[in-house]
Amino acid sequence: MNDLTELRSLIARHAAGEMGPKLMNGLLVARTDAPSPPVHSVHQPVFAIVAQGAKRIVLAQRVFDARAGQYSVVPLDLPLTFRVTEASNDAPYLAVALLLNPQIIAA
């Protein structure tokens, strides 16, 4: 089993709904079975990996697409628009995110 297949399996097992539970403080899993509408928010620092499906992140006029096996890093609080662009019942969007603490990283 390759690493991405194993990650998909772990996320699918632990994700419950669109924003899955915090498995531990600062670790989130996500699953959705359909593309989502755009969500506007000020996003806190995070390291996220897409295990299956795809998402689009927009920062001002810059567009970033992340597909399975790709990651994104938000280094500080930023106003972002994001949406899941590829997801279905047979192949749901699966992702895992680790919230980052800039003070701990700087130390």
N, C-alpha and C positions, 0 to 999 in steps of 0.2 A: 504494500500500500504506500503510495507516495505521500509526501507531507501535506499537499493541498487536499487530497482525498480524506486524509485523517482529520484535518482541520474542519472540513465540511461536516464530517460525521459528528465531531464533538459539538459544533455549533448547533446542528440540527437537533441533537439530543438535549441540549440545555436551553435553547431559545424557546420562549413561549410568547407568541404574538410578535408584533412589529418591533417593539423595543423589549427585548428579553430581559431577564432578571440580571441584577448585578450578582455575578457569581461570587465576587469578593469585592471589597472596597476598591473602586476604580476600574474594574473589569466588566465590560458590557458585551452582550451578544445580541445580534439582531437577525430577524427573519421576517420576510414578507413574501407573499405569494402573487403579488401583482405590482406593476409600476405604481409609483406614488406621485401625488401632486407636489409641486415645489413647496419646501418648508423654509421659511426665513427665520434665522435666529442668530444670536451672537454665540458663536461656538467656542467652548473652552478648549484649552490645549489638549490634544489627543493624537494618538497614533492608532490608525485603523487599517485593517486588512480586509479586502473583499475576498471571500472564499468561493463565492458563486454568484453569478449575475453581474450587474453593473450599476454604477451610480454616477451622477453628474454633480459637481460642486462648482458654484459660481462665486467668485470674489470680485466685486466691482464688475469690470468688463472681461475678466479672465475666466476661462472655462477649463475645468479639469475633469477628465473622464477617467474613472477607475473601473477596471474589469477584474475578473477572477485572477488571483495571484498578484495583484498590484496593491500597493498601500498608499496611504496619504498621511501627512503629518500637518497638523495645525499647531504652530509653535506658540501662539498667544491668542488671547480673546480676539476673534475676528467676526465681523458681520458676514455670514455666508448664506447662500441659498443652495439647498441640496435636494436631490430627488433620486429615487431608485428608478432606473431606466430600463432594466432588464430583470424580470422576475415572472414566474408562472407557478402553477400548482405542481407541475412535474419537475421544475428546476427553480426553486425559490431563491430569492436573494438572501445570502448568508454573509454575515460580517461579524468581526470581533473588534472591539475598541478598548484601548488602554488609556485611561485619563492620565494626563501628564501634570506633574506638580513642578512648575518652573523654579521654585525656591529650592527644592531638593535637587533638581538637575544642576542648578547653578553652584550648589555647595560641592 
